[in-house]
């Protein structure tokens, strides 16, 4: 995995780490239901102006089976990355992912930004944002395998290899909340919503919004 932190375009080096708001990093293995939990919170907080659900840029076409994201071809992504279009970017599973640069301005102005990211970029996020909450969405291995098989994107061998890679990566550091999404969507969704409420309350204390 390759990670880059490329946006220095308008924020000076002295502006890092970005303060006031909170970056909520949602991580977890494929099949854990990260997009489902995020979607639950998006609907619950539809009128909440303090929350920003970040739309990622990915070198994969958007379809009904995946998250709603912006798509760039590989060459266009590399060019955008070089131009400072992303706050952070990374590669995983043969694809490139980017978080738009304007997320820095949202956080600097006291907002809470929520994004689905790779756990491999957590160290970069800890350096970039003073207030980082990490939410790990999990589920039992048999549930993950079943969900990945239903997607139909990978062979059984590829699914097993993906699960093995995820099992070998452990999260560490402060501010990590683990949520089991093996049951009803509402159960995990409400736990995630509580994390977001706490993040918004923290941002309110900054007096920036």
N, C-alpha and C positions, 0 to 999 in steps of 0.2 A: 504494500500500500504506500502510495506517495501522498504526502500532505503538503500544502502550501498555504501561507497566509500572505496574500498579495495586495490587500488594499492599504496603501499608504498615500493614496492620491491626494486627499484633502485633509485627512486627519494627520497631524504631525506625530512623530515618534513619542513625544511627550504626552500625547493623549491616551496612551495605552498604559494599563488596561482601561477599557471603556467602563465608566461607572454609571451610577444612578438607577438604571433599569436592571433587568434580570434576563439572562439567556437560559432558556429551558431546553436542554439537550435530551432528546428522546432516543434511546438506543435499545438494541435487543436483536436476537437472531431473526432471520427471515422466517416468516410464518407465525411470529409471536402476536401479530395484530397491531403493530405500531400505528399504522394509518387508520385502523378502525378506532383505536382509543383517541387519537388526535381528532378524528372526525366527530366523535361523540362530544368532545370538549368544544370544538368549533361551533357545533349546533347549539350547545348549551349556553355559550357565551357570545352568541351572534351579535348582540348589541353592545358588547363590552369594547370600548375604544382603547382601553389600556393594553389589550392583548393583540399581538400580531402573529398569525400563523404563517410562517415563512414558506413561500413557494420556491421549491428547489429547481435548479437547472441540471438536467441529466442528459447524457448522450444516449437516450433510449426513447423511442416514440411513446407517447402517452396513449393508454388504452383503458377500456372499462375495468380491466383486472388489476390495474395499478393506480398509484396516486395520481392526482391531477398536477402535473408539473410542466415546466417549460423545457423544450427540447432543443438541443444544439448538436450539430454534427461534430465529430472529433476535432476537425481543423478549426471550426468556428469557436469551439469551446477553448481550445488552446490560445487562440487569438484574444478572446474575451478575458481569459485569465491573465495574459500578459498585459492587458490594458487596465488591470485592476478592477475588473467587474465583480469579483467575488471577495467576500470577507475571508472565507476559507474554502478550500476545494480539496478533493481527494479522489483516489481511484480505488475501486473495489469490484470484484467479479467481472472484470473486463469493461467496466463503465467508468465514466467520469461524473463527479457530482460537485455542484457548487452552491454555496449560500450567497445570495446577492449582497453586494457591498452596503446597500442602504440599511441593512440590519444594524450596523454600527450606530447610525444616526438615531434609529428608533430607541436603542438601549440608552444612548447618551441623553435622550430626552425623557427618560424615565419609564419607557414602556417595557412590557414583557414579551420577548420574542420566543416562539416555540418552533423548534425544527427537529426533524428526523435526521440524525447524523450517524456516522460510523463511530463506534467506540474508540477507534484508533486516533480520532482527532480530539479526544477529550483533553490531552495535555496541551494542545494548541489553544483550545477554548479557555482553559484555566489561565493561560498567560494573557489572552486577549480581553477577557471580560472579568471584571472584579467580582461580579455576582453571578455565579453559575450554579444551576440546579440540574443534576443528572437524574433522569428517570429511566430505569431499565424495565422494559416490558418483557415478561418471560411467560413460558408455558412448558408443560411437560414434553419431553422428547417425542413421544408418540403423537401428541397433538401437533407439534411442529411438522413432523414427517407427513401427517395426513393433510395438513393445510398446503404444504409445498407441493404434494402430489396432485392436489386438486387444481393448482394453478396450471399444470401441464407445460411449464416452461423448460423443465429439466428432467433428465432420466433418473431412475431410482438411484443409480450410482452417484450422480451429481448431487442429488438431494442428501444422501448420506454423507458425502464429502463436505457439503456446506454445513451440515449440523455438527460434524466433527470439528471443523474450524471454529465454529461459534463456541463450542464447549471448552476450547482451550484458551479462551480469552476472558480474563477476569477483570472486573472493575475494582478500582481502589480509589482512595481519596475521600475528601469531605463532600457532603451534599448529595449523596446517592440514595435514591428511593427505588426500591424494587417492587413491582406490581405484577402479580400473577394474572394473566389474561386467559387462563384455561377454562374459565366459567362464563357466566353471562356477561355480555358486553357492558351492561350497566354497572356491574360491580367494579370492574377495572376502570371504567370511565369516571365513576364518581371518586375513586381514589386519586385519579389523575387530576380531576377538577379541583380537589382539595389542595394539591400541590400548586396549582395555578392561582388559587385564591391566596395562598400564603405568599406567593411571589408578587402578586399585585399589592398586597398589604405592605410588603417590604418596600416596594417601589414608591408607595404613597408616603412612606416615612422620609423619603429623600427630599420631598418638597419641590420636585422638578416638574411634575406633570401639570 
